[in-house]
Amino acid sequence: MNKRYLFFVLLSLSVTVFLFARGTIEKESEPVPVVQVSGVVRMVGSSLFPEIVISGEYEWYVAAEERDKLSNLQHMTVTVEGEETIRELTFANGQSAGIRRELHNIRIITED
């Protein structure tokens, strides 16, 4: 009985060491798509949670760290280039609440 117990302990220990030594396989990250967006700069939300949006073909939300670049261009038509992230929003019950498109690393191309 003790030999079997010792055998299973050693076997499980060696399998565990093998799995940890193998490590994880890193996946190559997909490149972030760069898009060019044109539209009117608007502020939406409340005074506690203001958001800057470029309204064009879609509603493009501007990332929090990029708001300073566009805050003084409200009600103007701009063309910007930036990295796009898309998030699917869901309600608490699991139903889809739509898609949120967000821009990061914005570069202003034109402003009218």
FENKASUL-V220387 format. One record per residue. N is the residue number from 1. RES is the residue in one letter. OMEGA is omega in radians with two decimals (NA if undefined). NEAR is the number of other ideal C-beta (glycine too) atoms within 10 Angstrom. Layout:
N,RES,OMEGA,NEAR
N,RES,OMEGA,NEAR
//
This chain:
1,M,-3.13,5
2,N,3.14,6
3,K,3.11,7
4,R,3.14,8
5,Y,3.13,9
6,L,3.12,10
7,F,-3.13,10
8,F,3.09,10
9,V,3.13,10
10,L,3.12,10
11,L,3.14,10
12,S,3.10,10
13,L,-3.13,10
14,S,3.08,10
15,V,3.12,10
16,T,3.12,10
17,V,3.13,10
18,F,-3.12,9
19,L,3.10,9
20,F,-3.13,8
21,A,-3.14,7
22,R,3.11,8
23,G,3.13,7
24,T,3.10,5
25,I,-3.13,5
26,E,3.09,6
27,K,3.07,6
28,E,3.14,5
29,S,3.13,6
30,E,3.11,6
31,P,3.14,7
32,V,-3.12,12
33,P,3.07,10
34,V,-3.10,12
35,V,3.05,13
36,Q,-3.01,10
37,V,3.04,21
38,S,3.11,15
39,G,-3.12,17
40,V,3.11,15
41,V,3.14,21
42,R,3.00,14
43,M,3.13,13
44,V,3.12,12
45,G,-3.13,11
46,S,3.14,7
47,S,3.10,5
48,L,-3.09,5
49,F,-3.13,7
50,P,3.10,12
51,E,3.01,15
52,I,-3.07,23
53,V,2.97,20
54,I,-3.10,26
55,S,3.10,14
56,G,3.07,14
57,E,3.07,10
58,Y,2.98,14
59,E,3.14,16
60,W,3.10,23
61,Y,-3.14,19
62,V,-3.13,23
63,A,-3.05,15
64,A,-3.11,12
65,E,-3.11,10
66,E,-3.03,19
67,R,-3.11,14
68,D,-3.12,10
69,K,-3.03,16
70,L,-3.03,22
71,S,-3.14,13
72,N,3.13,8
73,L,-3.11,17
74,Q,3.14,11
75,H,3.08,8
76,M,3.07,11
77,T,-3.11,15
78,V,2.96,20
79,T,-3.12,15
80,V,3.07,24
81,E,-3.12,14
82,G,3.12,24
83,E,-3.03,15
84,E,2.93,14
85,T,-3.12,14
86,I,3.12,10
87,R,3.04,11
88,E,-3.12,9
89,L,3.12,9
90,T,3.04,11
91,F,-3.12,9
92,A,-3.13,6
93,N,3.07,5
94,G,3.12,6
95,Q,-3.14,7
96,S,3.11,9
97,A,3.11,10
98,G,-3.09,10
99,I,3.08,11
100,R,3.10,14
101,R,-3.08,17
102,E,-3.14,17
103,L,3.09,23
104,H,3.10,14
105,N,-3.04,12
106,I,3.01,21
107,R,-3.11,11
108,I,3.13,13
109,I,3.10,12
110,T,3.04,9
111,E,-3.10,12
112,D,NA,9
//
